[in-house]
Amino acid sequence: MKAKYKQQWLAALRSGEFLQCREVMRLVDKDGQERFCVLGVLAELVRRESPDKFKWSRFGTDAAGNARFDLRPRDGGRASERWWRAIEKKLGVQLFGDAMIEYLGESHTISELNDDFGLAFDEAADLLEAQL
């Protein structure tokens, strides 16, 4: 991963600016409070850097009525891992499936660390810093 983006991501995860969620990149509750997963924080940094190229697109709600979002190209495109290739090229790393992080003696995706193990942002940042 390109050092510039890795440092920005780690700093953002440790900043306290972002609240965490699971199972979705970005979640907005009825009061407008935003939450992000570990990859969602990185996606938000990319969106902030290139707002003319990327936007958050709503794709439904969860059981509590919170709005669920994916980052997509501003010119359209469906929610899938394929459009992440442009982001991954910019970042210099393949994040889906190929970026495996060792945790509890096994390899896991970044999404699994967030969603399945419930690692807090600072814990995830420590693992990403050491292994990515």
C-alpha positions as CSV (number, residue, x, y, z in Angstrom):
1,M,0.0,0.0,0.0
2,K,1.3,3.5,-0.9
3,A,2.7,5.0,2.3
4,K,0.7,8.3,1.9
5,Y,-2.6,6.4,2.0
6,K,-1.6,4.0,4.7
7,Q,-0.6,6.8,7.0
8,Q,-3.8,8.7,6.3
9,W,-5.9,5.6,7.0
10,L,-4.1,4.7,10.2
11,A,-4.4,8.3,11.4
12,A,-8.1,8.4,10.6
13,L,-8.8,5.1,12.4
14,R,-7.0,6.4,15.5
15,S,-8.4,9.9,15.4
16,G,-11.7,9.4,17.1
17,E,-13.4,11.3,14.3
18,F,-15.2,8.2,12.9
19,L,-17.7,6.1,14.7
20,Q,-17.7,2.4,13.9
21,C,-20.3,0.1,12.4
22,R,-20.4,-3.5,11.1
23,E,-21.6,-5.2,8.0
24,V,-21.7,-2.1,5.8
25,M,-19.2,0.6,4.7
26,R,-21.2,3.6,5.9
27,L,-24.4,3.7,8.0
28,V,-26.4,6.8,8.7
29,D,-29.0,6.7,11.5
30,K,-32.3,8.7,11.6
31,D,-30.6,11.6,13.4
32,G,-27.9,11.8,10.7
33,Q,-25.1,10.3,12.7
34,E,-22.6,8.5,10.4
35,R,-20.8,5.3,11.2
36,F,-18.2,3.5,9.1
37,C,-16.5,0.1,9.0
38,V,-12.7,-0.1,8.8
39,L,-12.8,-0.1,4.9
40,G,-15.5,2.6,5.0
41,V,-13.1,5.0,6.7
42,L,-10.6,4.4,3.9
43,A,-13.4,4.9,1.3
44,E,-14.4,8.2,3.0
45,L,-10.8,9.4,2.7
46,V,-10.8,8.5,-1.0
47,R,-14.1,10.3,-1.5
48,R,-12.9,13.4,0.3
49,E,-9.8,13.5,-1.9
50,S,-11.8,12.9,-5.1
51,P,-15.3,14.1,-4.6
52,D,-15.7,14.6,-8.3
53,K,-15.1,10.9,-8.9
54,F,-16.8,9.1,-6.0
55,K,-20.0,9.4,-4.0
56,W,-21.9,7.5,-1.3
57,S,-24.9,5.7,-2.8
58,R,-27.7,4.5,-0.6
59,F,-28.7,0.9,-1.1
60,G,-31.3,0.2,1.6
61,T,-31.8,0.2,5.3
62,D,-31.1,-2.1,8.2
63,A,-33.6,-3.6,10.6
64,A,-33.5,-0.4,12.8
65,G,-34.2,1.9,9.8
66,N,-30.6,3.1,9.4
67,A,-29.6,4.0,5.9
68,R,-26.8,1.8,4.3
69,F,-24.3,3.2,1.8
70,D,-21.6,2.0,-0.5
71,L,-19.0,4.2,-2.2
72,R,-19.5,4.2,-6.0
73,P,-18.2,6.1,-9.0
74,R,-19.9,9.4,-9.4
75,D,-20.7,8.5,-13.0
76,G,-22.7,5.5,-12.0
77,G,-21.8,1.9,-11.5
78,R,-23.3,-0.9,-9.4
79,A,-22.2,-1.9,-6.0
80,S,-19.6,-4.6,-6.4
81,E,-16.0,-5.2,-5.7
82,R,-15.2,-4.5,-9.4
83,W,-15.3,-0.8,-9.2
84,W,-12.9,-0.9,-6.2
85,R,-10.2,-1.8,-8.7
86,A,-9.7,1.9,-9.6
87,I,-9.5,2.7,-5.9
88,E,-7.1,-0.2,-5.3
89,K,-4.9,1.0,-8.1
90,K,-4.7,4.4,-6.6
91,L,-3.9,3.1,-3.2
92,G,-1.4,0.5,-4.4
93,V,-3.0,-2.5,-2.7
94,Q,-5.7,-5.0,-3.4
95,L,-8.1,-4.9,-0.4
96,F,-10.7,-7.5,-1.2
97,G,-9.5,-11.0,-0.5
98,D,-5.9,-10.4,-1.3
99,A,-4.9,-8.3,1.7
100,M,-4.9,-10.9,4.4
101,I,-4.1,-10.0,8.0
102,E,-2.9,-12.5,10.6
103,Y,-5.1,-12.5,13.7
104,L,-5.4,-15.3,16.3
105,G,-3.1,-17.5,14.3
106,E,-5.1,-17.4,11.0
107,S,-5.4,-15.2,8.0
108,H,-8.4,-12.9,7.7
109,T,-9.7,-10.2,5.4
110,I,-9.9,-6.6,6.7
111,S,-13.7,-6.9,6.5
112,E,-13.7,-10.1,8.7
113,L,-11.6,-8.2,11.3
114,N,-14.3,-5.5,11.5
115,D,-17.4,-7.5,11.0
116,D,-16.8,-11.0,12.4
117,F,-14.2,-10.2,15.2
118,G,-15.5,-6.8,16.1
119,L,-12.0,-5.2,16.3
120,A,-12.1,-1.6,17.3
121,F,-10.6,0.9,15.0
122,D,-7.4,1.3,17.0
123,E,-6.9,-2.5,17.2
124,A,-7.4,-2.8,13.5
125,A,-5.0,0.1,12.9
126,D,-2.3,-1.7,14.9
127,L,-2.7,-4.9,12.8
128,L,-2.8,-3.0,9.5
129,E,0.3,-0.9,10.5
130,A,2.3,-4.0,11.2
131,Q,1.1,-6.2,8.3
132,L,0.0,-4.2,5.4
